[in-house]
Structure formats: structure tokens, C-alpha cells
Amino acid sequence: MHLTSTDLAKWDCESTVKLDTGRMIDPTVMKLGQGYRMWYKDERAGSRILAADSRDLRTWTKVSDQPVNPTKGEGRRRSASKGTTG
């Protein structure tokens, strides 16, 4: 989803992000040079972090089919009653 806001209180859905990926969640976007980079977790890639670049925040191109590093995007979970789980 591509959301925009002029006041950070009301958000409009401009479009959906078209990117050849499995299941993208938790995206983060930063200005990078003359464009933007989005890092996102792909649940179908073992919850690994991948990246995509854009010049206009609407059209995105994957940087690589490989994750930006081999670490999974999820940390260990902790339950107050059962301790740490994997």
C-alpha cells in the first residue's frame, strides 16, 4: 500500500506497491541520494530483509533477489510465563 498524508493524522491510500516479492511486510523507506530505498521483510523468503529502490516513491525495483544479510527479520519472542522461545 502507498499511503500519503499532509498532516500525519489523516492518511490516503494512493496505490499498492507493485514489487515481485512473496509477501512483503514491515517496510521502511529512506531518502538515498537522488532516490529512495525501501527495506522490507519478505515472509516467503524466510522472513529475511530485502531492499528495493525508487526515484518517485511509486515505482520500485528490487535491489537483488538475495537478502541484504542472512539474518532473519524476527527476533526471539519472550513470554512472561514461558521464557524465551525461538
C-alpha positions in Angstrom: 0.0 0.0 0.0 1.2 3.5 -0.8 -0.2 5.9 1.9 0.2 9.6 1.9 -0.6 12.3 4.5 -0.3 16.1 4.7 -0.8 16.2 8.5 0.2 12.7 9.8 -3.4 12.3 11.2 -5.4 11.6 8.0 -4.0 9.1 5.5 -5.0 8.4 1.9 -4.3 5.2 0.0 -2.7 6.3 -3.3 -2.0 2.8 -4.7 -0.4 -0.5 -3.9 3.3 -1.2 -4.2 3.9 -3.4 -7.2 7.0 -5.4 -6.5 7.9 -9.0 -7.5 8.1 -10.4 -4.0 6.5 -13.1 -1.9 4.8 -11.4 1.0 6.2 -8.0 1.9 5.6 -6.6 5.4 7.2 -4.1 7.7 8.6 -1.7 5.1 10.9 1.2 6.0 11.8 3.9 3.4 14.7 6.4 3.5 16.0 9.0 1.1 19.1 7.7 -0.6 21.0 10.0 -3.0 18.6 11.1 -5.7 16.0 8.4 -4.9 14.7 6.2 -2.1 15.4 2.8 -0.7 12.9 0.6 0.9 13.9 -2.3 3.2 11.2 -4.9 3.8 10.7 -8.3 5.3 9.6 -11.0 2.9 7.9 -13.8 4.8 8.2 -16.1 1.8 12.0 -15.6 1.9 12.3 -17.0 5.4 11.5 -13.6 7.0 14.7 -12.2 5.6 15.2 -8.4 4.9 15.3 -7.4 1.2 15.6 -4.0 -0.5 14.1 -2.1 -3.4 14.9 1.3 -4.9 12.6 4.1 -6.3 13.1 7.6 -7.8 9.4 8.6 -7.3 8.1 6.5 -4.3 5.6 4.8 -6.7 7.7 2.6 -9.0 10.0 0.1 -7.1 12.8 -2.2 -8.4 14.2 -4.9 -6.2 17.9 -4.4 -5.5 18.5 -8.2 -5.5 16.7 -11.5 -5.0 19.1 -12.1 -2.2 18.5 -10.7 1.3 20.6 -7.8 2.5 22.1 -10.1 5.1 21.4 -13.7 6.2 19.8 -12.7 9.5 16.0 -13.3 9.8 13.9 -10.2 10.4 12.3 -11.5 13.6 13.9 -11.5 17.0 13.4 -14.1 19.6 10.0 -14.0 21.3 9.7 -13.8 25.1 6.7 -14.9 27.1 6.4 -13.8 30.7 5.2 -17.3 31.7 7.3 -19.5 29.5 10.6 -17.6 29.0 12.4 -17.1 25.7 11.2 -19.0 22.6 12.7 -19.3 19.1 
